[in-house]
């Protein structure tokens, strides 16, 4: 099972998680959130 990370590109919290995933080699799918894209915001958990 691949992890899905719903993240905003300017969020420092998301950047910390991305750094940990890359350092550990954790497989994940990055889903970028944007307030001007209602499709992504509607599908976010």
HELIX and SHEET records of a PDB file:
HELIX    1   1 UNK A   12  UNK A   24  1                                  13    
HELIX    2   2 UNK A   38  UNK A   43  1                                   6    
SHEET    1   A 2 UNK A   3  UNK A   7  0                                        
SHEET    2   A 2 UNK A  28  UNK A  32  1                                        
END                                                                             
